[in-house]
C-alpha cells in the first residue's frame, strides 16, 4: 500500500480537509476584540501576525460574499 503526500507549507491549512471556517461576523468580532485589547511586548509580534492573517481572511470573505451576491442576482434575473 502506498500514498502520495502533497506539499503543505507550515502554518497553512490543508483545504482538502473539512475544517471549520470563520464567518465574516466572527472575523470582524475577532479583529475588533484584538483592536480593543492591550498586549505586552512579548506577545506583540504574534498578535500582529495573527491579526494580519485574520484581516486577509476577512478581506477574502468580503470578496467571496460580493461574488456570491452577484451570482445570486444574475440567477434571479435569468429566472424572470
PADREN-503209 format. One record per residue (C-alpha): residue in three letters; y, z, x negated. Coordinates in Angstrom, 1 decimal. Layout:
BEGIN
     r    north       up     east
   ala        Y        Z        X
...
END
This chain:
BEGIN
     r    north       up     east
   unk      0.0      0.0      0.0
   unk      3.4     -0.9     -1.3
   unk      7.0     -0.8     -0.1
   unk     10.3     -2.2     -1.2
   unk     13.2      0.2     -1.8
   unk     16.7     -1.2     -1.3
   unk     19.7      0.0     -3.3
   unk     21.7      2.8     -1.8
   unk     24.8      3.9     -3.5
   unk     25.1      7.7     -4.0
   unk     27.2      9.2     -1.2
   unk     26.7      6.2      1.1
   unk     24.9      6.1      4.4
   unk     21.8      4.0      5.0
   unk     22.9      2.1      8.1
   unk     19.2      1.2      8.9
   unk     18.6      4.8      9.8
   unk     19.5      6.1     13.3
   unk     22.1      8.6     12.1
   unk     24.8     10.1     14.4
   unk     28.3      8.7     14.2
   unk     31.6     10.2     15.0
   unk     33.8      9.1     17.9
   unk     37.4      8.2     17.4
   unk     38.3     11.5     19.1
   unk     36.1     13.5     16.8
   unk     37.5     11.8     13.7
   unk     41.1     12.4     15.0
   unk     40.2     16.1     15.6
   unk     38.8     16.5     12.0
   unk     41.8     14.7     10.4
   unk     44.2     16.9     12.4
   unk     42.3     20.0     11.6
   unk     42.3     19.2      7.9
   unk     46.0     18.4      8.1
   unk     46.9     21.7      9.6
   unk     44.7     23.8      7.3
   unk     45.5     25.3      3.9
   unk     43.3     24.8      0.9
   unk     43.2     26.3     -2.5
   unk     43.4     24.3     -5.8
   unk     39.7     24.3     -6.5
   unk     39.0     22.6     -3.1
   unk     41.8     20.1     -3.1
   unk     40.0     17.1     -4.8
   unk     37.0     17.4     -2.5
   unk     39.3     17.7      0.6
   unk     41.3     14.7     -0.4
   unk     38.2     12.6     -1.0
   unk     36.7     13.7      2.3
   unk     40.0     13.0      4.1
   unk     40.1      9.5      2.7
   unk     36.6      8.8      3.9
   unk     37.4     10.2      7.3
   unk     40.6      8.2      7.5
   unk     38.7      5.0      6.6
   unk     36.1      5.7      9.3
   unk     39.0      6.4     11.8
   unk     40.8      3.1     10.9
   unk     37.5      1.2     11.2
   unk     36.7      2.7     14.5
   unk     40.2      1.7     15.8
   unk     39.4     -1.9     14.8
   unk     36.0     -1.7     16.4
   unk     37.4     -0.4     19.7
   unk     40.1     -3.1     19.8
   unk     37.5     -5.8     19.2
   unk     35.3     -4.3     21.9
   unk     38.3     -4.3     24.3
   unk     39.0     -7.9     23.6
   unk     35.3     -8.8     24.1
   unk     35.2     -7.0     27.4
   unk     38.4     -8.7     28.6
   unk     37.0    -12.1     27.7
   unk     33.9    -11.3     29.7
   unk     35.9    -10.2     32.7
   unk     38.0    -13.4     32.5
   unk     34.8    -15.6     32.3
   unk     33.3    -13.9     35.4
   unk     36.3    -14.9     37.5
END
